Amino acid sequence: MTKSKFVIDKLARLFEQGLISYKDLSSEIFNILRSKRDEIVFKMKLTSKEETDILTKRIEKLEKIIKNFEKKNIKNKTIKVKKS
């Protein structure tokens, strides 16, 4: 019950602060969920905080590289024409 109350309290604070746009609301919800996920991982003592931070940064860097690569592939796509 306390876990659901925590999430409801966070959402209530968001509405009180006046975050109306969908994008702001969704980003705040994702941030809340990420922080709860990190708390659970730290409580389970799977990895240290430093290791988790390093891995998170590496994943973010790889995601940026993939996005840039996908953008370049879309721009450089050529159309093949059948020769008669």
N, CA, C and O atoms as CSV, one atom per row, in Angstrom:
chain,resi,resn,atom,element,x,y,z
A,1,MET,N,N,0.816,-1.191,0.000
A,1,MET,CA,C,0.000,0.000,0.000
A,1,MET,C,C,0.866,1.264,0.000
A,1,MET,O,O,0.529,2.257,-0.645
A,2,THR,N,N,1.981,1.216,0.728
A,2,THR,CA,C,2.828,2.399,0.799
A,2,THR,C,C,3.479,2.706,-0.539
A,2,THR,O,O,3.716,3.871,-0.855
A,3,LYS,N,N,3.774,1.675,-1.333
A,3,LYS,CA,C,4.394,1.908,-2.640
A,3,LYS,C,C,3.420,2.605,-3.585
A,3,LYS,O,O,3.804,3.534,-4.296
A,4,SER,N,N,2.177,2.168,-3.597
A,4,SER,CA,C,1.191,2.812,-4.461
A,4,SER,C,C,0.887,4.223,-3.959
A,4,SER,O,O,0.626,5.126,-4.754
A,5,LYS,N,N,0.923,4.406,-2.657
A,5,LYS,CA,C,0.685,5.737,-2.100
A,5,LYS,C,C,1.800,6.683,-2.510
A,5,LYS,O,O,1.554,7.861,-2.771
A,6,PHE,N,N,3.029,6.175,-2.568
A,6,PHE,CA,C,4.166,6.977,-2.997
A,6,PHE,C,C,3.965,7.489,-4.420
A,6,PHE,O,O,4.169,8.671,-4.694
A,7,VAL,N,N,3.567,6.604,-5.314
A,7,VAL,CA,C,3.364,6.984,-6.719
A,7,VAL,C,C,2.213,7.975,-6.839
A,7,VAL,O,O,2.301,8.944,-7.593
A,8,ILE,N,N,1.143,7.736,-6.102
A,8,ILE,CA,C,-0.011,8.647,-6.155
A,8,ILE,C,C,0.375,10.022,-5.622
A,8,ILE,O,O,-0.035,11.040,-6.180
A,9,ASP,N,N,1.163,10.061,-4.544
A,9,ASP,CA,C,1.617,11.347,-4.002
A,9,ASP,C,C,2.469,12.102,-5.006
A,9,ASP,O,O,2.338,13.317,-5.152
A,10,LYS,N,N,3.347,11.374,-5.703
A,10,LYS,CA,C,4.182,12.022,-6.723
A,10,LYS,C,C,3.323,12.607,-7.848
A,10,LYS,O,O,3.557,13.731,-8.290
A,11,LEU,N,N,2.332,11.843,-8.306
A,11,LEU,CA,C,1.451,12.332,-9.370
A,11,LEU,C,C,0.635,13.537,-8.897
A,11,LEU,O,O,0.410,14.475,-9.662
A,12,ALA,N,N,0.199,13.512,-7.652
A,12,ALA,CA,C,-0.565,14.641,-7.106
A,12,ALA,C,C,0.295,15.896,-7.073
A,12,ALA,O,O,-0.186,16.990,-7.370
A,13,ARG,N,N,1.572,15.740,-6.709
A,13,ARG,CA,C,2.470,16.904,-6.703
A,13,ARG,C,C,2.666,17.458,-8.102
A,13,ARG,O,O,2.757,18.671,-8.289
A,14,LEU,N,N,2.732,16.570,-9.085
A,14,LEU,CA,C,2.893,17.027,-10.464
A,14,LEU,C,C,1.713,17.885,-10.892
A,14,LEU,O,O,1.889,18.935,-11.512
A,15,PHE,N,N,0.515,17.435,-10.560
A,15,PHE,CA,C,-0.672,18.208,-10.937
A,15,PHE,C,C,-0.731,19.521,-10.171
A,15,PHE,O,O,-1.187,20.529,-10.712
A,16,GLU,N,N,-0.279,19.527,-8.927
A,16,GLU,CA,C,-0.262,20.756,-8.145
A,16,GLU,C,C,0.698,21.771,-8.738
A,16,GLU,O,O,0.425,22.971,-8.727
A,17,GLN,N,N,1.805,21.300,-9.249
A,17,GLN,CA,C,2.809,22.195,-9.820
A,17,GLN,C,C,2.380,22.752,-11.169
A,17,GLN,O,O,2.986,23.697,-11.675
A,18,GLY,N,N,1.356,22.183,-11.742
A,18,GLY,CA,C,0.835,22.717,-12.987
A,18,GLY,C,C,1.459,22.125,-14.234
A,18,GLY,O,O,1.425,22.755,-15.291
A,19,LEU,N,N,2.017,20.954,-14.143
A,19,LEU,CA,C,2.561,20.303,-15.331
A,19,LEU,C,C,1.399,19.727,-16.124
A,19,LEU,O,O,0.878,18.659,-15.800
A,20,ILE,N,N,1.008,20.431,-17.143
A,20,ILE,CA,C,-0.188,20.060,-17.881
A,20,ILE,C,C,0.145,19.346,-19.181
A,20,ILE,O,O,-0.580,18.444,-19.601
A,21,SER,N,N,1.215,19.737,-19.803
A,21,SER,CA,C,1.498,19.143,-21.107
A,21,SER,C,C,1.834,17.662,-20.974
A,21,SER,O,O,2.425,17.228,-19.985
A,22,TYR,N,N,1.456,16.917,-21.962
A,22,TYR,CA,C,1.631,15.459,-21.953
A,22,TYR,C,C,3.100,15.076,-21.901
A,22,TYR,O,O,3.470,14.124,-21.214
A,23,LYS,N,N,3.938,15.811,-22.623
A,23,LYS,CA,C,5.352,15.479,-22.688
A,23,LYS,C,C,6.008,15.649,-21.313
A,23,LYS,O,O,6.779,14.792,-20.883
A,24,ASP,N,N,5.705,16.745,-20.630
A,24,ASP,CA,C,6.259,16.964,-19.299
A,24,ASP,C,C,5.787,15.893,-18.334
A,24,ASP,O,O,6.567,15.381,-17.531
A,25,LEU,N,N,4.522,15.561,-18.414
A,25,LEU,CA,C,3.953,14.565,-17.513
A,25,LEU,C,C,4.585,13.192,-17.751
A,25,LEU,O,O,4.941,12.496,-16.801
A,26,SER,N,N,4.719,12.812,-19.005
A,26,SER,CA,C,5.291,11.502,-19.301
A,26,SER,C,C,6.756,11.429,-18.890
A,26,SER,O,O,7.209,10.399,-18.391
A,27,SER,N,N,7.499,12.510,-19.095
A,27,SER,CA,C,8.915,12.494,-18.689
A,27,SER,C,C,9.049,12.407,-17.179
A,27,SER,O,O,9.948,11.730,-16.679
A,28,GLU,N,N,8.174,13.078,-16.444
A,28,GLU,CA,C,8.221,12.993,-14.989
A,28,GLU,C,C,7.867,11.592,-14.505
A,28,GLU,O,O,8.476,11.089,-13.560
A,29,ILE,N,N,6.902,10.968,-15.137
A,29,ILE,CA,C,6.519,9.606,-14.745
A,29,ILE,C,C,7.674,8.650,-15.001
A,29,ILE,O,O,7.954,7.785,-14.171
A,30,PHE,N,N,8.352,8.793,-16.144
A,30,PHE,CA,C,9.496,7.943,-16.438
A,30,PHE,C,C,10.619,8.169,-15.432
A,30,PHE,O,O,11.282,7.218,-15.018
A,31,ASN,N,N,10.835,9.417,-15.038
A,31,ASN,CA,C,11.876,9.698,-14.046
A,31,ASN,C,C,11.549,9.053,-12.703
A,31,ASN,O,O,12.435,8.518,-12.036
A,32,ILE,N,N,10.292,9.101,-12.309
A,32,ILE,CA,C,9.878,8.481,-11.046
A,32,ILE,C,C,10.091,6.974,-11.111
A,32,ILE,O,O,10.604,6.373,-10.168
A,33,LEU,N,N,9.697,6.367,-12.225
A,33,LEU,CA,C,9.849,4.924,-12.366
A,33,LEU,C,C,11.322,4.510,-12.407
A,33,LEU,O,O,11.695,3.480,-11.846
A,34,ARG,N,N,12.154,5.312,-13.069
A,34,ARG,CA,C,13.587,5.003,-13.110
A,34,ARG,C,C,14.198,5.073,-11.715
A,34,ARG,O,O,15.006,4.224,-11.340
A,35,SER,N,N,13.808,6.088,-10.952
A,35,SER,CA,C,14.375,6.209,-9.603
A,35,SER,C,C,13.952,5.029,-8.726
A,35,SER,O,O,14.749,4.523,-7.937
A,36,LYS,N,N,12.698,4.591,-8.864
A,36,LYS,CA,C,12.248,3.433,-8.088
A,36,LYS,C,C,12.988,2.174,-8.524
A,36,LYS,O,O,13.346,1.344,-7.687
A,37,ARG,N,N,13.219,2.025,-9.826
A,37,ARG,CA,C,13.967,0.876,-10.336
A,37,ARG,C,C,15.381,0.875,-9.770
A,37,ARG,O,O,15.885,-0.168,-9.354
A,38,ASP,N,N,16.023,2.043,-9.754
A,38,ASP,CA,C,17.376,2.144,-9.225
A,38,ASP,C,C,17.413,1.797,-7.740
A,38,ASP,O,O,18.340,1.135,-7.273
A,39,GLU,N,N,16.403,2.246,-7.003
A,39,GLU,CA,C,16.338,1.916,-5.575
A,39,GLU,C,C,16.248,0.408,-5.365
A,39,GLU,O,O,16.908,-0.141,-4.483
A,40,ILE,N,N,15.443,-0.249,-6.165
A,40,ILE,CA,C,15.288,-1.703,-6.037
A,40,ILE,C,C,16.596,-2.410,-6.352
A,40,ILE,O,O,16.982,-3.342,-5.648
A,41,VAL,N,N,17.284,-1.975,-7.407
A,41,VAL,CA,C,18.561,-2.595,-7.777
A,41,VAL,C,C,19.585,-2.386,-6.668
A,41,VAL,O,O,20.339,-3.303,-6.343
A,42,PHE,N,N,19.622,-1.193,-6.086
A,42,PHE,CA,C,20.587,-0.930,-5.023
A,42,PHE,C,C,20.270,-1.732,-3.772
A,42,PHE,O,O,21.182,-2.181,-3.079
A,43,LYS,N,N,18.991,-1.916,-3.475
A,43,LYS,CA,C,18.613,-2.708,-2.307
A,43,LYS,C,C,18.984,-4.173,-2.493
A,43,LYS,O,O,19.336,-4.854,-1.529
A,44,MET,N,N,18.907,-4.657,-3.721
A,44,MET,CA,C,19.266,-6.047,-3.994
A,44,MET,C,C,20.783,-6.237,-4.024
A,44,MET,O,O,21.275,-7.365,-4.018
A,45,LYS,N,N,21.516,-5.126,-4.055
A,45,LYS,CA,C,22.981,-5.131,-4.068
A,45,LYS,C,C,23.533,-5.934,-5.239
A,45,LYS,O,O,24.496,-6.687,-5.092
A,46,LEU,N,N,22.919,-5.767,-6.388
A,46,LEU,CA,C,23.404,-6.447,-7.586
A,46,LEU,C,C,24.704,-5.823,-8.076
A,46,LEU,O,O,25.654,-6.525,-8.424
A,47,THR,N,N,24.730,-4.500,-8.097
A,47,THR,CA,C,25.930,-3.782,-8.504
A,47,THR,C,C,26.087,-2.564,-7.610
A,47,THR,O,O,25.150,-2.153,-6.925
A,48,SER,N,N,27.268,-2.002,-7.628
A,48,SER,CA,C,27.474,-0.782,-6.862
A,48,SER,C,C,26.914,0.406,-7.644
A,48,SER,O,O,26.633,0.298,-8.838
A,49,LYS,N,N,26.759,1.511,-6.976
A,49,LYS,CA,C,26.217,2.705,-7.612
A,49,LYS,C,C,27.124,3.185,-8.738
A,49,LYS,O,O,26.642,3.607,-9.789
A,50,GLU,N,N,28.421,3.123,-8.525
A,50,GLU,CA,C,29.362,3.581,-9.545
A,50,GLU,C,C,29.281,2.715,-10.801
A,50,GLU,O,O,29.295,3.230,-11.919
A,51,GLU,N,N,29.198,1.404,-10.612
A,51,GLU,CA,C,29.101,0.499,-11.759
A,51,GLU,C,C,27.820,0.752,-12.535
A,51,GLU,O,O,27.822,0.761,-13.766
A,52,THR,N,N,26.728,0.958,-11.812
A,52,THR,CA,C,25.446,1.214,-12.462
A,52,THR,C,C,25.481,2.521,-13.240
A,52,THR,O,O,24.960,2.597,-14.352
A,53,ASP,N,N,26.098,3.556,-12.656
A,53,ASP,CA,C,26.200,4.847,-13.345
A,53,ASP,C,C,27.039,4.731,-14.613
A,53,ASP,O,O,26.691,5.304,-15.646
A,54,ILE,N,N,28.136,3.994,-14.535
A,54,ILE,CA,C,29.001,3.820,-15.704
A,54,ILE,C,C,28.257,3.069,-16.802
A,54,ILE,O,O,28.314,3.454,-17.970
A,55,LEU,N,N,27.562,2.001,-16.428
A,55,LEU,CA,C,26.803,1.236,-17.420
A,55,LEU,C,C,25.686,2.066,-18.036
A,55,LEU,O,O,25.429,1.970,-19.236
A,56,THR,N,N,25.025,2.876,-17.226
A,56,THR,CA,C,23.956,3.744,-17.733
A,56,THR,C,C,24.505,4.731,-18.758
A,56,THR,O,O,23.889,4.948,-19.801
A,57,LYS,N,N,25.644,5.322,-18.472
A,57,LYS,CA,C,26.260,6.269,-19.401
A,57,LYS,C,C,26.662,5.586,-20.704
A,57,LYS,O,O,26.493,6.148,-21.785
A,58,ARG,N,N,27.194,4.368,-20.593
A,58,ARG,CA,C,27.579,3.632,-21.796
A,58,ARG,C,C,26.372,3.318,-22.665
A,58,ARG,O,O,26.434,3.422,-23.890
A,59,ILE,N,N,25.271,2.932,-22.022
A,59,ILE,CA,C,24.048,2.623,-22.773
A,59,ILE,C,C,23.513,3.867,-23.457
A,59,ILE,O,O,23.111,3.805,-24.619
A,60,GLU,N,N,23.499,5.003,-22.756
A,60,GLU,CA,C,23.030,6.251,-23.359
A,60,GLU,C,C,23.896,6.636,-24.553
A,60,GLU,O,O,23.377,7.090,-25.573
A,61,LYS,N,N,25.207,6.459,-24.436
A,61,LYS,CA,C,26.115,6.780,-25.542
A,61,LYS,C,C,25.837,5.890,-26.750
A,61,LYS,O,O,25.809,6.366,-27.885
A,62,LEU,N,N,25.630,4.592,-26.500
A,62,LEU,CA,C,25.329,3.666,-27.593
A,62,LEU,C,C,23.992,3.992,-28.256
A,62,LEU,O,O,23.859,3.874,-29.474
A,63,GLU,N,N,23.001,4.401,-27.459
A,63,GLU,CA,C,21.708,4.774,-28.033
A,63,GLU,C,C,21.842,5.984,-28.940
A,63,GLU,O,O,21.204,6.040,-29.991
A,64,LYS,N,N,22.663,6.958,-28.551
A,64,LYS,CA,C,22.895,8.133,-29.396
A,64,LYS,C,C,23.566,7.739,-30.703
A,64,LYS,O,O,23.206,8.239,-31.769
A,65,ILE,N,N,24.544,6.838,-30.619
A,65,ILE,CA,C,25.248,6.385,-31.821
A,65,ILE,C,C,24.282,5.671,-32.761
A,65,ILE,O,O,24.332,5.873,-33.975
A,66,ILE,N,N,23.412,4.848,-32.214
A,66,ILE,CA,C,22.438,4.121,-33.035
A,66,ILE,C,C,21.482,5.096,-33.708
A,66,ILE,O,O,21.180,4.938,-34.891
A,67,LYS,N,N,21.003,6.093,-32.986
A,67,LYS,CA,C,20.097,7.083,-33.580
A,67,LYS,C,C,20.780,7.834,-34.713
A,67,LYS,O,O,20.184,8.038,-35.770
A,68,ASN,N,N,22.020,8.245,-34.502
A,68,ASN,CA,C,22.756,8.947,-35.553
A,68,ASN,C,C,22.969,8.053,-36.760
A,68,ASN,O,O,22.852,8.509,-37.897
A,69,PHE,N,N,23.279,6.800,-36.530
A,69,PHE,CA,C,23.478,5.851,-37.619
A,69,PHE,C,C,22.195,5.660,-38.416
A,69,PHE,O,O,22.226,5.616,-39.646
A,70,GLU,N,N,21.058,5.546,-37.715
A,70,GLU,CA,C,19.773,5.381,-38.401
A,70,GLU,C,C,19.439,6.611,-39.234
A,70,GLU,O,O,18.917,6.482,-40.341
A,71,LYS,N,N,19.733,7.803,-38.717
A,71,LYS,CA,C,19.469,9.031,-39.473
A,71,LYS,C,C,20.318,9.080,-40.735
A,71,LYS,O,O,19.832,9.478,-41.794
A,72,LYS,N,N,21.586,8.678,-40.634
A,72,LYS,CA,C,22.469,8.682,-41.797
A,72,LYS,C,C,22.010,7.672,-42.835
A,72,LYS,O,O,22.095,7.938,-44.034
A,73,ASN,N,N,21.527,6.518,-42.395
A,73,ASN,CA,C,21.060,5.498,-43.334
A,73,ASN,C,C,19.817,5.967,-44.072
A,73,ASN,O,O,19.660,5.667,-45.256
A,74,ILE,N,N,18.946,6.683,-43.414
A,74,ILE,CA,C,17.734,7.186,-44.064
A,74,ILE,C,C,18.109,8.222,-45.120
A,74,ILE,O,O,17.526,8.236,-46.204
A,75,LYS,N,N,19.071,9.085,-44.818
A,75,LYS,CA,C,19.470,10.131,-45.754
A,75,LYS,C,C,20.236,9.564,-46.942
A,75,LYS,O,O,20.091,10.062,-48.058
A,76,ASN,N,N,21.047,8.535,-46.726
A,76,ASN,CA,C,21.913,8.000,-47.764
A,76,ASN,C,C,21.279,6.863,-48.549
A,76,ASN,O,O,21.956,6.236,-49.364
A,77,LYS,N,N,20.032,6.584,-48.335
A,77,LYS,CA,C,19.371,5.495,-49.039
A,77,LYS,C,C,19.230,5.857,-50.516
A,77,LYS,O,O,18.755,6.941,-50.856
A,78,THR,N,N,19.643,4.951,-51.379
A,78,THR,CA,C,19.534,5.193,-52.811
A,78,THR,C,C,18.449,4.297,-53.386
A,78,THR,O,O,18.139,3.234,-52.848
A,79,ILE,N,N,17.897,4.746,-54.468
A,79,ILE,CA,C,16.843,3.993,-55.138
A,79,ILE,C,C,17.458,3.299,-56.350
A,79,ILE,O,O,18.075,3.949,-57.193
A,80,LYS,N,N,17.290,1.987,-56.436
A,80,LYS,CA,C,17.795,1.240,-57.579
A,80,LYS,C,C,16.721,1.201,-58.671
A,80,LYS,O,O,15.545,0.955,-58.405
A,81,VAL,N,N,17.157,1.446,-59.880
A,81,VAL,CA,C,16.254,1.478,-61.016
A,81,VAL,C,C,16.551,0.263,-61.895
A,81,VAL,O,O,17.707,-0.082,-62.140
A,82,LYS,N,N,15.479,-0.372,-62.361
A,82,LYS,CA,C,15.652,-1.518,-63.242
A,82,LYS,C,C,16.124,-1.065,-64.602
A,82,LYS,O,O,15.610,-0.103,-65.172
A,83,LYS,N,N,17.118,-1.781,-65.115
A,83,LYS,CA,C,17.604,-1.471,-66.453
A,83,LYS,C,C,16.857,-2.329,-67.456
A,83,LYS,O,O,16.625,-3.515,-67.222
A,84,SER,N,N,16.489,-1.734,-68.555
A,84,SER,CA,C,15.757,-2.498,-69.567
A,84,SER,C,C,16.610,-2.873,-70.743
A,84,SER,O,O,16.129,-3.518,-71.674
